[in-house]
Amino acid sequence: MIQHPVIAIDGPAGAGKSTVARALARRLGFFLLDTGAIYRSLALFAQQQGVSWADGPRLGALAETLPIRFGRGEEDGAVFLADQTVTTAIRTPEVSLGASQVSAHPEVRAMLLGLQRHLSRSGPCVVEGRDIGTVVLPDAPLKIFLTASPEVRAERRQKELEARGVKADATATRREQEERDRRDLTRATAPLKCAEDAVLFDTSEHSIEQVIDELVATAKQRLSL
């Protein structure tokens, strides 16, 4: 049973989840739990250890001892693997696809489920991912599902990569997004879907500021903040 305010945010890649979740957490004074960063970190860790992203059993074993840590305070937003800072390394297109692949394995999801739930119990938080409201925290007091048109999502992803100095072809970016959507929506274990009691919000024609303002108001009303 959840004893404190928790906001679960789900949605496809490019819907604005990470940006919105981070800003929402700061506005409300909550901490941010980015579950996608956990899967990304596992994909990077597996790559470093020479473990194939298709090898479910070995990935499950790696997940059991994943040395991940999230920064707090002055290190807010930082992600660490043991003594490595991997905040930027886990956001490359290659690792993004790897994260989608490793997250499809039942062994991985089963092993990381307990970790995600444990982290969410450490205080008021915004938890962002793809199966938070349906699987990880089905009893979250507020569930939000962010979405946007495929065109808008691909354009946002392109700009995000360019802002980080990553060269990305628009056609390739759209193709990678479509492949990731297909995998996330059709995987046998915890596929991406909107929880029945989630607030559905299409961000296609809204600025990030508008989305955040709307969700802050919703959170204050629903959670009596």
TINU-512416 format. One line per 10 residues: their letters; for each residue x, y, z of N, C-alpha, C, O. Coordinates in Angstrom, 1 decimal, decimal comma. Layout:
<atoms>
a = X:Y:Z:X:Y:Z:X:Y:Z:X:Y:Z | ...
</atoms>
This chain:
<atoms>
miqhpviaid = 0,8:-1,2:0,0:0,0:0,0:0,0:0,9:1,3:0,0:1,8:1,4:0,8 | 0,6:2,2:-0,9:1,3:3,4:-1,0:0,9:4,4:0,1:-0,3:4,6:0,3 | 1,9:4,9:0,9:1,6:5,7:2,0:1,8:7,2:1,8:1,5:8,0:2,7 | 2,2:7,6:0,6:2,5:9,0:0,3:2,1:9,3:-1,1:1,9:8,4:-1,9 | 2,0:10,6:-1,5:1,7:11,0:-2,8:2,6:10,4:-3,9:3,8:10,6:-3,8 | 2,1:9,7:-4,9:2,8:9,2:-6,0:2,1:9,5:-7,3:0,9:9,2:-7,4 | 2,8:10,0:-8,3:2,2:10,3:-9,6:2,9:9,3:-10,6:4,1:9,4:-10,8 | 2,1:8,5:-11,2:2,7:7,6:-12,3:2,4:8,2:-13,6:1,3:8,5:-14,0 | 3,5:8,3:-14,4:3,4:8,9:-15,8:3,9:7,9:-16,8:5,0:7,4:-16,7 | 3,0:7,5:-17,7:3,3:6,6:-18,8:3,1:7,2:-20,1:2,5:8,3:-20,2
gpagagkstv = 3,6:6,5:-21,1:3,4:7,0:-22,5:4,5:6,6:-23,4:5,5:6,1:-23,0 | 4,3:6,8:-24,7:5,3:6,3:-25,7:6,5:7,3:-25,8:6,4:8,4:-25,2 | 7,5:6,9:-26,5:8,7:7,7:-26,6:8,4:9,0:-27,4:7,6:9,0:-28,4 | 8,9:10,1:-26,9:8,6:11,4:-27,6:7,4:12,2:-27,2:7,1:13,2:-27,7 | 6,7:11,6:-26,2:5,4:12,3:-25,8:5,7:13,4:-24,8:4,8:14,2:-24,4 | 7,0:13,5:-24,3:7,3:14,5:-23,4:7,4:14,0:-21,9:7,5:14,9:-21,0 | 7,4:12,7:-21,7:7,3:12,2:-20,4:8,5:12,7:-19,5:8,3:13,2:-18,4 | 9,7:12,5:-20,0:10,9:12,8:-19,2:10,9:14,3:-18,8:11,1:14,6:-17,6 | 10,7:15,2:-19,7:10,7:16,6:-19,5:9,6:17,0:-18,5:9,9:17,7:-17,6 | 8,4:16,5:-18,8:7,3:16,8:-17,9:7,4:16,3:-16,5:7,2:16,9:-15,5
aralarrlgf = 7,9:15,0:-16,4:8,0:14,4:-15,1:9,0:15,1:-14,3:8,8:15,3:-13,1 | 10,1:15,5:-14,9:11,2:16,2:-14,2:10,7:17,6:-13,6:10,9:17,9:-12,5 | 10,0:18,3:-14,5:9,5:19,6:-14,1:8,4:19,5:-13,1:8,3:20,3:-12,2 | 7,5:18,5:-13,3:6,4:18,3:-12,3:7,0:18,0:-11,0:6,5:18,5:-10,0 | 8,0:17,1:-10,9:8,6:16,8:-9,6:9,1:18,0:-8,9:9,0:18,2:-7,7 | 9,8:18,8:-9,7:10,4:20,0:-9,1:9,4:21,0:-8,6:9,5:21,6:-7,5 | 8,3:21,2:-9,4:7,2:22,1:-9,0:6,5:21,7:-7,7:6,1:22,5:-6,9 | 6,4:20,3:-7,5:5,7:19,8:-6,4:6,6:19,5:-5,2:6,1:19,2:-4,1 | 7,9:19,5:-5,4:8,8:19,2:-4,4:8,9:17,7:-4,2:9,3:17,3:-3,1 | 8,6:16,9:-5,2:8,7:15,5:-5,1:10,1:15,1:-5,7:10,8:15,9:-6,3
flldtgaiyr = 10,5:13,8:-5,5:11,7:13,3:-6,2:11,2:12,6:-7,5:10,1:12,0:-7,5 | 12,1:12,5:-8,5:11,8:11,9:-9,7:12,4:10,5:-9,8:13,6:10,3:-9,6 | 11,6:9,5:-10,1:12,1:8,2:-10,4:11,9:7,9:-11,9:10,8:7,6:-12,3 | 13,0:7,9:-12,6:12,9:7,6:-14,1:13,2:6,2:-14,3:14,4:5,8:-14,4 | 12,1:5,4:-14,4:12,4:3,9:-14,6:13,0:3,6:-15,9:13,7:2,6:-16,1 | 12,8:4,4:-16,9:13,4:4,2:-18,2:14,9:4,2:-18,1:15,6:3,5:-18,8 | 15,4:5,1:-17,2:16,9:5,2:-17,0:17,4:3,9:-16,5:18,6:3,5:-16,7 | 16,6:3,1:-15,7:17,0:1,9:-15,2:17,2:0,9:-16,3:18,2:0,2:-16,4 | 16,3:0,8:-17,2:16,4:-0,1:-18,4:17,5:0,3:-19,3:18,2:-0,5:-19,9 | 17,6:1,6:-19,5:18,7:2,1:-20,3:20,1:1,7:-19,7:21,0:1,3:-20,4
slalfaqqqg = 20,2:1,9:-18,4:21,4:1,6:-17,7:21,7:0,1:-17,8:22,9:-0,3:-17,9 | 20,7:-0,7:-17,7:20,9:-2,2:-17,9:21,4:-2,5:-19,3:22,3:-3,3:-19,5 | 20,9:-1,8:-20,3:21,3:-2,1:-21,7:22,8:-1,7:-21,8:23,5:-2,4:-22,5 | 23,2:-0,5:-21,2:24,5:-0,1:-21,3:25,4:-1,0:-20,5:26,5:-1,4:-21,0 | 25,0:-1,4:-19,3:25,8:-2,3:-18,5:26,0:-3,7:-19,2:27,1:-4,2:-19,2 | 25,0:-4,2:-19,9:25,1:-5,4:-20,6:26,1:-5,3:-21,8:26,9:-6,2:-22,0 | 26,0:-4,2:-22,5:26,9:-3,9:-23,6:28,4:-3,9:-23,0:29,3:-4,5:-23,7 | 28,6:-3,3:-21,9:29,9:-3,2:-21,3:30,4:-4,6:-20,9:31,6:-4,9:-20,9 | 29,5:-5,4:-20,5:29,8:-6,8:-20,0:29,8:-7,8:-21,1:30,1:-9,0:-20,8 | 29,5:-7,4:-22,3:29,5:-8,3:-23,4:28,3:-9,3:-23,5:28,4:-10,4:-24,0
vswadgprlg = 27,2:-8,8:-22,9:26,0:-9,7:-22,8:25,0:-9,2:-23,9:24,7:-8,0:-24,0 | 24,5:-10,1:-24,7:23,6:-9,7:-25,8:22,3:-9,2:-25,3:21,8:-9,7:-24,3 | 21,7:-8,2:-25,9:20,4:-7,7:-25,6:19,3:-8,7:-25,8:18,2:-8,5:-25,4 | 19,6:-9,8:-26,5:18,6:-10,8:-26,8:18,7:-12,0:-25,8:17,8:-12,9:-25,8 | 19,6:-11,9:-24,9:19,8:-13,0:-23,9:19,1:-12,7:-22,6:19,7:-12,2:-21,7 | 17,8:-13,1:-22,6:17,0:-12,8:-21,4:17,5:-13,4:-20,1:17,6:-12,6:-19,1 | 17,9:-14,6:-20,0:18,4:-15,2:-18,7:19,7:-14,4:-18,2:19,7:-14,1:-17,0 | 20,6:-14,2:-19,0:21,8:-13,5:-18,6:21,5:-12,0:-18,2:22,1:-11,5:-17,3 | 20,6:-11,4:-19,0:20,2:-10,0:-18,7:19,5:-10,0:-17,3:19,7:-9,0:-16,5 | 18,7:-11,0:-17,0:18,0:-11,1:-15,7:19,0:-11,2:-14,6:18,8:-10,6:-13,5
alaetlpirf = 20,1:-11,9:-14,8:21,1:-12,1:-13,8:21,9:-10,7:-13,6:22,2:-10,4:-12,5 | 22,1:-10,0:-14,7:22,7:-8,7:-14,6:21,8:-7,7:-13,8:22,3:-6,9:-13,0 | 20,5:-7,8:-14,1:19,6:-6,9:-13,5:19,6:-7,1:-12,0:19,3:-6,1:-11,2 | 19,8:-8,3:-11,5:19,7:-8,6:-10,1:20,8:-7,8:-9,3:20,7:-7,5:-8,2 | 21,9:-7,5:-10,0:23,1:-6,8:-9,3:23,4:-5,5:-10,0:24,5:-5,0:-9,8 | 22,4:-4,9:-10,7:22,6:-3,7:-11,4:23,1:-2,6:-10,4:22,3:-2,2:-9,5 | 24,3:-2,0:-10,5:24,8:-1,1:-9,6:24,3:0,4:-9,9:25,2:1,3:-10,0 | 23,0:0,6:-10,0:22,5:1,9:-10,4:22,2:2,8:-9,1:21,8:2,3:-8,1 | 22,4:4,1:-9,3:22,1:5,0:-8,3:21,7:6,3:-8,9:22,2:6,8:-9,9 | 20,6:7,0:-8,4:20,1:8,2:-8,9:20,6:9,4:-8,0:20,6:9,2:-6,7
grgeedgavf = 21,0:10,5:-8,6:21,5:11,6:-7,9:20,4:12,3:-7,1:19,3:12,4:-7,6 | 20,7:12,9:-6,0:19,8:13,7:-5,2:20,4:15,0:-4,9:21,7:15,2:-5,0 | 19,7:16,0:-4,6:20,2:17,3:-4,2:20,9:18,0:-5,4:20,3:18,1:-6,4 | 22,2:18,3:-5,2:23,0:19,0:-6,2:23,2:18,1:-7,4:23,5:18,5:-8,5 | 23,1:16,7:-7,2:23,2:15,8:-8,3:21,9:15,3:-8,9:21,8:14,3:-9,6 | 20,9:16,1:-8,6:19,5:15,8:-9,1:19,5:15,6:-10,6:20,0:16,4:-11,4 | 19,0:14,4:-11,1:18,9:14,2:-12,5:20,0:13,3:-13,0:20,0:12,8:-14,1 | 21,1:13,2:-12,2:22,2:12,4:-12,6:22,0:10,9:-12,4:21,3:10,5:-11,4 | 22,5:10,0:-13,3:22,4:8,6:-13,1:23,8:8,0:-13,1:24,7:8,3:-13,8 | 24,0:7,1:-12,1:25,3:6,5:-11,9:25,2:5,0:-12,0:24,3:4,3:-11,5
ladqtvttai = 26,3:4,4:-12,6:26,5:2,9:-12,7:27,8:2,7:-11,9:28,8:2,9:-12,4 | 27,6:2,2:-10,7:28,8:2,0:-9,8:29,5:3,4:-9,7:28,8:4,3:-9,2 | 30,7:3,5:-10,2:31,4:4,8:-10,1:31,4:5,6:-11,4:32,1:6,6:-11,5 | 30,6:5,1:-12,4:30,5:5,9:-13,6:29,3:6,8:-13,6:28,2:6,4:-13,2 | 29,4:8,0:-14,2:28,3:8,9:-14,5:27,8:8,5:-15,9:28,6:8,8:-16,8 | 26,6:8,0:-16,0:26,1:7,6:-17,3:24,9:8,4:-17,8:24,2:7,9:-18,7 | 24,7:9,5:-17,2:23,5:10,3:-17,5:23,4:10,6:-19,0:22,3:10,5:-19,6 | 24,5:10,9:-19,7:24,4:11,1:-21,1:24,6:9,9:-21,9:23,9:9,7:-23,0 | 25,4:9,0:-21,5:25,7:7,7:-22,2:24,4:6,9:-22,4:24,3:6,2:-23,5 | 23,5:6,9:-21,5:22,3:6,1:-21,7:21,2:6,7:-22,6:20,1:6,2:-22,8
rtpevslgas = 21,5:7,9:-23,1:20,5:8,6:-23,9:20,8:8,6:-25,4:20,2:9,3:-26,2 | 21,8:7,8:-25,8:22,1:7,7:-27,2:21,0:6,8:-27,9:20,4:6,0:-27,3 | 20,9:7,0:-29,3:19,9:6,2:-30,0:20,1:4,7:-29,9:19,2:4,0:-29,8 | 21,4:4,3:-29,9:21,7:2,9:-29,8:21,3:2,3:-28,5:20,6:1,3:-28,4 | 21,6:3,0:-27,4:21,2:2,5:-26,0:19,7:2,6:-25,9:19,1:1,8:-25,2 | 19,0:3,6:-26,5:17,6:3,7:-26,4:16,9:2,4:-27,0:16,0:1,8:-26,5 | 17,4:2,0:-28,2:16,9:0,8:-28,8:17,2:-0,5:-28,0:16,4:-1,4:-27,8 | 18,4:-0,4:-27,4:18,8:-1,5:-26,5:17,9:-1,7:-25,3:17,6:-2,8:-24,9 | 17,5:-0,5:-24,7:16,6:-0,5:-23,6:15,3:-1,1:-23,9:14,7:-1,8:-23,1 | 14,8:-0,8:-25,1:13,5:-1,4:-25,6:13,6:-2,9:-25,7:12,7:-3,6:-25,4
qvsahpevra = 14,8:-3,3:-26,2:15,0:-4,8:-26,3:15,1:-5,5:-25,0:14,5:-6,5:-24,8 | 15,9:-5,0:-24,1:16,1:-5,7:-22,8:14,8:-5,6:-22,0:14,5:-6,6:-21,2 | 14,0:-4,6:-22,1:12,8:-4,4:-21,3:11,7:-5,4:-21,7:10,8:-5,6:-21,0 | 11,9:-6,1:-22,9:10,9:-7,0:-23,4:11,0:-8,4:-22,7:10,2:-9,2:-22,9 | 12,2:-8,6:-22,0:12,4:-9,9:-21,4:11,7:-10,1:-20,1:11,9:-9,2:-19,2 | 10,9:-11,1:-19,9:10,2:-11,3:-18,6:11,2:-11,4:-17,4:10,9:-10,9:-16,3 | 12,4:-12,0:-17,6:13,4:-12,2:-16,6:13,8:-10,8:-16,1:14,1:-10,6:-14,9 | 14,0:-9,9:-17,0:14,5:-8,5:-16,7:13,4:-7,8:-15,9:13,6:-7,2:-14,9 | 12,2:-7,8:-16,4:11,1:-7,0:-15,8:10,8:-7,6:-14,4:10,5:-6,8:-13,5 | 10,8:-8,9:-14,3:10,5:-9,5:-12,9:11,6:-9,0:-11,9:11,3:-8,7:-10,8
mllglqrhls = 12,9:-9,0:-12,4:14,0:-8,7:-11,5:13,9:-7,2:-11,1:14,2:-6,8:-10,0 | 13,5:-6,3:-12,0:13,6:-4,9:-11,8:12,3:-4,3:-11,2:12,3:-3,2:-10,7 | 11,2:-5,1:-11,2:10,0:-4,7:-10,6:10,1:-4,4:-9,1:9,6:-3,3:-8,7 | 10,8:-5,2:-8,4:10,9:-5,0:-6,9:11,8:-3,8:-6,7:11,5:-3,0:-5,7 | 12,8:-3,5:-7,5:13,7:-2,4:-7,3:12,9:-1,1:-7,5:13,0:-0,1:-6,8 | 12,0:-1,0:-8,6:11,2:0,2:-8,8:10,3:0,4:-7,7:10,1:1,6:-7,3 | 9,6:-0,6:-7,2:8,7:-0,4:-6,1:9,4:0,0:-4,9:8,9:0,9:-4,1 | 10,5:-0,5:-4,6:11,3:-0,2:-3,4:11,7:1,3:-3,5:11,5:2,0:-2,5 | 12,2:1,8:-4,6:12,6:3,2:-4,8:11,4:4,1:-4,6:11,5:5,2:-4,1 | 10,2:3,7:-5,1:9,0:4,6:-5,1:8,5:4,8:-3,6:7,7:5,7:-3,4
rsgpcvvegr = 8,9:3,9:-2,7:8,4:4,0:-1,3:9,3:4,9:-0,5:9,0:5,0:0,7 | 10,3:5,5:-1,1:11,2:6,4:-0,2:10,7:7,8:0,0:11,3:8,6:0,6 | 9,5:8,1:-0,6:8,9:9,5:-0,4:8,0:9,9:-1,5:7,9:9,2:-2,5 | 7,4:11,1:-1,4:6,5:11,6:-2,5:7,3:11,6:-3,8:8,4:12,2:-3,8 | 6,8:11,1:-4,9:7,6:11,0:-6,1:6,7:11,0:-7,3:5,5:10,7:-7,3 | 7,4:11,3:-8,4:6,8:11,2:-9,8:7,6:10,1:-10,4:8,8:10,1:-10,5 | 6,9:9,0:-10,8:7,5:7,8:-11,4:7,1:7,8:-12,9:6,0:7,8:-13,2 | 8,2:7,8:-13,7:8,0:7,8:-15,2:8,4:6,6:-15,9:9,5:6,1:-15,6 | 7,6:6,1:-16,8:8,0:4,9:-17,5:7,0:4,5:-18,6:6,3:5,4:-19,2 | 6,8:3,2:-18,8:5,8:2,7:-19,8:4,8:1,7:-19,2:3,8:1,5:-19,9
digtvvlpda = 5,0:1,2:-18,0:4,0:0,3:-17,4:3,9:0,6:-15,9:3,5:-0,2:-15,1 | 4,0:1,9:-15,6:4,0:2,3:-14,1:2,6:2,1:-13,6:2,3:1,5:-12,6 | 1,6:2,8:-14,3:0,2:2,7:-13,8:-0,5:1,4:-14,0:-1,5:1,1:-13,3 | 0,0:0,5:-14,9:-0,6:-0,7:-15,1:0,0:-1,9:-14,4:-0,6:-2,9:-14,0 | 1,4:-1,9:-14,2:2,1:-3,0:-13,6:2,9:-2,6:-12,3:2,7:-3,2:-11,3 | 3,7:-1,6:-12,5:4,7:-1,3:-11,4:3,9:-0,8:-10,1:4,1:-1,3:-9,0 | 3,1:0,2:-10,4:2,3:0,9:-9,3:0,9:1,0:-9,6:0,4:2,1:-9,8 | 0,2:-0,1:-9,7:-1,3:-0,1:-10,2:-2,2:0,7:-9,1:-3,3:1,0:-9,5 | -1,7:0,8:-7,9:-2,5:1,5:-6,9:-2,0:3,0:-6,7:-2,3:3,6:-5,7 | -1,2:3,5:-7,6:-0,8:4,9:-7,5:-2,0:5,8:-7,5:-3,0:5,6:-8,3
plkifltasp = -2,0:6,8:-6,6:-3,2:7,6:-6,4:-3,5:8,5:-7,6:-4,6:9,0:-7,8 | -2,5:8,8:-8,4:-2,7:9,6:-9,7:-1,9:9,0:-10,8:-0,7:8,9:-10,7 | -2,6:8,6:-11,9:-1,9:8,1:-13,0:-2,2:9,0:-14,2:-3,3:9,5:-14,5 | -1,1:9,2:-15,0:-1,2:10,1:-16,2:-0,6:9,4:-17,4:0,4:8,7:-17,3 | -1,3:9,5:-18,5:-0,8:8,9:-19,7:-0,6:10,0:-20,7:-1,6:10,6:-21,2 | 0,6:10,3:-21,1:1,0:11,3:-22,0:1,1:10,7:-23,4:1,8:9,7:-23,5 | 0,6:11,4:-24,4:0,8:10,9:-25,8:0,9:12,1:-26,7:0,7:13,2:-26,3 | 1,2:11,8:-28,0:1,3:12,8:-29,0:1,3:12,1:-30,4:1,6:10,9:-30,4 | 1,1:12,8:-31,4:1,1:12,2:-32,7:2,5:11,7:-33,1:3,5:12,2:-32,6 | 2,6:10,7:-33,9:3,9:10,1:-34,3:4,8:11,2:-34,9:6,0:11,2:-34,7
evraerrqke = 4,2:12,1:-35,7:5,0:13,1:-36,4:5,6:14,1:-35,3:6,8:14,4:-35,4 | 4,8:14,5:-34,4:5,3:15,4:-33,3:6,4:14,7:-32,5:7,4:15,3:-32,1 | 6,1:13,5:-32,1:7,1:12,8:-31,3:8,4:12,6:-32,0:9,5:12,7:-31,4 | 8,4:12,3:-33,3:9,7:12,1:-34,0:10,4:13,4:-34,1:11,6:13,5:-34,0 | 9,7:14,5:-34,3:10,3:15,8:-34,4:10,9:16,2:-33,1:12,1:16,8:-33,1 | 10,3:15,9:-32,0:10,8:16,2:-30,7:12,1:15,4:-30,4:13,1:15,9:-29,9 | 12,1:14,2:-30,8:13,2:13,3:-30,6:14,4:13,8:-31,4:15,6:13,8:-31,0 | 14,2:14,3:-32,7:15,2:14,8:-33,5:15,8:16,0:-32,9:17,1:16,2:-32,8 | 15,0:16,9:-32,3:15,5:18,2:-31,7:16,3:17,8:-30,4:17,3:18,5:-30,1 | 15,8:16,8:-29,7:16,5:16,4:-28,5:17,9:15,9:-28,8:18,9:16,3:-28,1
leargvkada = 18,0:15,1:-29,8:19,3:14,6:-30,2:20,3:15,7:-30,7:21,4:15,7:-30,3 | 19,7:16,6:-31,5:20,5:17,7:-32,0:21,0:18,6:-30,9:22,1:19,1:-30,9 | 20,2:18,8:-29,9:20,5:19,7:-28,7:21,7:19,1:-27,9:22,4:19,8:-27,3 | 21,8:17,7:-28,0:22,9:17,1:-27,3:24,1:16,9:-28,2:25,1:16,2:-27,8 | 24,0:17,4:-29,4:25,2:17,3:-30,3:25,3:16,0:-31,0:26,3:15,6:-31,6 | 24,2:15,2:-31,0:24,2:13,9:-31,7:23,6:14,0:-33,1:22,5:14,6:-33,3 | 24,4:13,6:-34,1:23,9:13,6:-35,5:22,8:12,6:-35,7:23,0:11,4:-35,3 | 21,7:13,0:-36,2:20,6:12,1:-36,4:19,8:12,4:-37,7:19,4:13,5:-37,9 | 19,7:11,4:-38,5:18,9:11,5:-39,7:17,4:11,4:-39,4:17,0:10,6:-38,6 | 16,6:12,4:-39,9:15,2:12,4:-39,6:14,5:11,1:-39,9:13,6:10,7:-39,2
tatrreqeer = 14,8:10,6:-41,1:14,1:9,3:-41,5:14,5:8,2:-40,6:13,6:7,4:-40,2 | 15,8:8,1:-40,2:16,2:7,1:-39,3:15,6:7,2:-37,9:15,2:6,2:-37,3 | 15,5:8,5:-37,5:14,8:8,7:-36,2:13,4:8,3:-36,1:12,9:7,7:-35,2 | 12,7:8,6:-37,2:11,3:8,1:-37,3:11,2:6,6:-37,4:10,3:6,0:-36,7 | 12,1:6,0:-38,1:12,1:4,5:-38,2:12,4:3,9:-36,9:11,7:2,9:-36,5 | 13,3:4,4:-36,1:13,7:3,9:-34,8:12,5:4,0:-33,8:12,2:3,1:-33,0 | 11,8:5,2:-34,0:10,7:5,4:-33,1:9,6:4,4:-33,4:9,0:3,8:-32,5 | 9,3:4,1:-34,7:8,3:3,2:-35,1:8,6:1,8:-34,6:7,7:1,0:-34,1 | 9,9:1,4:-34,6:10,3:0,1:-34,2:10,1:0,0:-32,7:9,7:-1,0:-32,1 | 10,5:1,1:-32,0:10,4:1,1:-30,5:8,9:1,0:-30,1:8,6:0,3:-29,2
drrdltrata = 8,0:1,7:-30,8:6,6:1,7:-30,5:6,1:0,3:-30,7:5,3:-0,2:-29,9 | 6,5:-0,3:-31,8:6,0:-1,7:-32,1:6,4:-2,6:-31,0:5,6:-3,5:-30,6 | 7,6:-2,6:-30,6:8,1:-3,5:-29,6:7,4:-3,2:-28,2:7,1:-4,2:-27,5 | 7,3:-1,9:-27,9:6,7:-1,6:-26,6:5,2:-2,0:-26,5:4,7:-2,4:-25,5 | 4,5:-1,8:-27,7:3,1:-2,1:-27,7:2,7:-3,6:-27,8:1,7:-4,0:-27,4 | 3,6:-4,4:-28,4:3,3:-5,8:-28,6:4,1:-6,8:-27,8:3,8:-8,0:-27,9 | 5,0:-6,3:-26,9:5,7:-7,3:-26,1:4,7:-8,1:-25,2:3,7:-7,6:-24,8 | 5,1:-9,3:-24,9:4,2:-10,2:-24,2:4,1:-9,8:-22,7:3,1:-10,0:-22,1 | 5,2:-9,2:-22,2:5,3:-8,8:-20,8:5,1:-7,3:-20,6:5,9:-6,6:-21,2 | 4,1:-6,9:-19,9:3,9:-5,5:-19,6:3,9:-4,6:-20,8:4,7:-3,7:-20,8
plkcaedavl = 3,1:-4,8:-21,8:3,1:-3,9:-22,9:2,6:-2,5:-22,6:1,9:-2,3:-21,6 | 3,0:-1,5:-23,4:2,6:-0,2:-23,2:1,1:0,0:-23,4:0,6:-0,4:-24,5 | 0,4:0,5:-22,4:-1,0:0,8:-22,6:-1,5:1,8:-21,5:-0,8:1,9:-20,4 | -2,6:2,4:-21,7:-3,1:3,4:-20,8:-3,9:2,7:-19,7:-4,9:2,0:-20,1 | -3,6:3,0:-18,5:-4,5:2,4:-17,4:-5,9:3,0:-17,5:-6,1:4,1:-17,9 | -6,8:2,2:-17,1:-8,2:2,6:-17,2:-8,6:3,8:-16,4:-9,4:4,6:-16,8 | -7,9:4,0:-15,3:-8,2:5,2:-14,4:-7,1:6,3:-14,6:-7,0:7,2:-13,7 | -6,4:6,3:-15,7:-5,4:7,3:-15,9:-6,0:8,5:-16,6:-7,0:8,4:-17,3 | -5,4:9,7:-16,3:-5,7:10,9:-17,0:-5,0:10,9:-18,3:-3,7:11,0:-18,4 | -5,7:10,9:-19,5:-5,1:10,9:-20,8:-4,9:12,3:-21,3:-5,8:13,1:-21,3
fdtsehsieq = -3,6:12,6:-21,7:-3,3:14,0:-22,1:-2,5:14,0:-23,4:-1,4:13,4:-23,4 | -3,0:14,5:-24,5:-2,3:14,6:-25,7:-1,6:15,9:-25,8:-2,1:17,0:-25,7 | -0,2:15,8:-25,9:0,6:17,0:-25,8:1,0:17,5:-27,2:1,8:18,5:-27,3 | 0,4:17,0:-28,3:0,7:17,4:-29,6:0,7:18,9:-29,9:1,6:19,5:-30,5 | -0,4:19,5:-29,4:-0,6:20,9:-29,7:-0,4:21,8:-28,4:-1,0:22,9:-28,4 | 0,3:21,3:-27,5:0,5:22,1:-26,2:2,0:22,3:-26,0:2,8:21,4:-26,3 | 2,4:23,4:-25,5:3,8:23,6:-25,1:4,1:22,8:-23,8:3,1:22,5:-23,1 | 5,3:22,6:-23,5:5,7:21,9:-22,3:5,2:22,6:-21,1:4,7:22,0:-20,1 | 5,3:24,0:-21,1:4,8:24,8:-20,0:3,3:24,6:-19,8:2,9:24,5:-18,6 | 2,6:24,5:-20,8:1,1:24,4:-20,7:0,8:23,0:-20,1:-0,1:22,9:-19,2
videlvatak = 1,5:22,0:-20,6:1,3:20,6:-20,1:1,6:20,6:-18,6:0,8:20,0:-17,8 | 2,7:21,1:-18,2:3,1:21,1:-16,8:2,1:21,8:-15,9:1,7:21,4:-14,8 | 1,7:23,0:-16,3:0,7:23,8:-15,6:-0,6:23,0:-15,4:-1,1:23,0:-14,3 | -1,0:22,3:-16,4:-2,2:21,5:-16,4:-2,1:20,4:-15,4:-3,0:20,1:-14,6 | -0,9:19,7:-15,4:-0,7:18,5:-14,6:-0,5:18,9:-13,1:-0,9:18,2:-12,2 | 0,1:20,1:-12,9:0,3:20,6:-11,5:-1,1:20,8:-10,9:-1,3:20,4:-9,8 | -2,0:21,5:-11,7:-3,3:21,7:-11,2:-4,1:20,4:-10,9:-4,8:20,3:-9,9 | -3,9:19,4:-11,8:-4,5:18,2:-11,7:-4,0:17,5:-10,4:-4,8:16,9:-9,6 | -2,7:17,5:-10,2:-2,1:16,8:-9,1:-2,6:17,5:-7,8:-2,9:16,8:-6,8 | -2,6:18,8:-7,7:-3,1:19,4:-6,5:-4,5:19,1:-6,1:-4,9:19,0:-5,0
qrlsl = -5,3:19,0:-7,2:-6,7:18,7:-7,0:-6,9:17,2:-6,6:-7,6:16,9:-5,6 | -6,3:16,3:-7,3:-6,5:14,9:-7,0:-5,8:14,4:-5,8:-6,3:13,5:-5,1 | -4,7:15,0:-5,4:-3,9:14,5:-4,3:-4,1:15,4:-3,1:-3,5:15,2:-2,0 | -4,9:16,5:-3,2:-5,2:17,4:-2,1:-3,9:18,0:-1,6:-3,7:18,1:-0,3 | -3,1:18,5:-2,5:-1,8:19,1:-2,1:-1,9:20,6:-1,7:-1,0:21,2:-1,3
</atoms>
